[in-house]
Amino acid sequence: MLVSIIIVNYNTFDVTCACIESVILHTKGVSYEIILVDNASPNENPDDFLQKFPSIRLIKSKENGGFAKGNNLGISVARGDIILLLNSDTQLTEDSISIAAQRLSETDDIGALSVRLVYTDGKLQHTGRKFRSIRNEILDLMRPFLKLMPYKRRSQLMMNQYFHGDYDTYTDWVSGAFMMFRSDILKALPESKLDERFFMYGEDQLWCYQFTQLGYRSYYLASTTVIHIHNASTAASDQIKLLKKLLQFELKIMEYRKGKGLYYFIFKIILTTKEMMRYYIKTITYSLFRHKIR
């Protein structure tokens, strides 16, 4: 079993080096190759990576085509029967890749698998999620009542904010920061590659949905943990702008899943109203306290 680890770099030399170092240090139980795709970083010389890590395979893209296109470039030369998309701002602290690859190889119905992701301070990231729906958006507005349910029932019903990441489970979609899948699943996708319609953000949910269309399920593996810096260090004002962008992607994904009929428009009204309320609350919070938002 060979795992092809695809890492996309864009102007994050030091962070990416730390990621690669953590992979080499902790990955012991499985054979692997590291394929680094530099997305035309304007302020870096990608050949510097080869000076530090001569064993990696380096692809120098002529353009910054985004996260999906960068990963597809890496996948196009991958030799492994398992693909791992690994964000450049992740750091391993244990042999997570071997643990994840073992679970994936044992379970035929898994399309995409991810692991427990945490911020640098140890706080959980919600990376095992349910697809959005009208029902779930209404349930989200009833959070106080959901707390009356037993934890397991509540976390399965509304995983996004109620699941503590403390047990292995099937879910609707998982994070692209650490996304593992069999390479042969790509043959059944259009053009035999990951969908590139999103430049950044939302693509992991889209890919998992497309895997479900092929009869596979997504899986959250709680038994191993990876640090994901994510946007924890991003200025709060920028995170507020990101909230609006993510809302647009959610609507695009719903349009892809359900079409642009009555269901879509009801969903759009509910989601937009709810998320904009949260947006303004977070804007006010930032203006008053100037703290980072998660």
Sequence and secondary structure as in RCSB ss.txt:
>XXXX:A:sequence
MLVSIIIVNYNTFDVTCACIESVILHTKGVSYEIILVDNASPNENPDDFLQKFPSIRLIKSKENGGFAKGNNLGI
SVARGDIILLLNSDTQLTEDSISIAAQRLSETDDIGALSVRLVYTDGKLQHTGRKFRSIRNEILDLMRPFLKLMP
YKRRSQLMMNQYFHGDYDTYTDWVSGAFMMFRSDILKALPESKLDERFFMYGEDQLWCYQFTQLGYRSYYLASTT
VIHIHNASTAASDQIKLLKKLLQFELKIMEYRKGKGLYYFIFKIILTTKEMMRYYIKTITYSLFRHKIR
>XXXX:A:secstr
 EEEEEEEESS HHHHHHHHHHHHHH  SSEEEEEEEE   TT  THHHHHH TTSEEEE SS  HHHHHHHHHH
HT   SEEEEE TTEEESS HHHHHHHHHHH TTEEEEEEEEE TTS B   EE    HHHHHHHTTHHHHTTS 
HHHHHHHSHHHH  S S EEESEE TTEEEEEGGGGGGSGGGS   S SSSSHHHHHHHHHHHTT EEEEEEEEE
EEE TTTTS HHHHHHHHHHHHHHHHHHHHHHH SSHHHHHHHHHHHHHHHHHHHHHHHHHHHH     
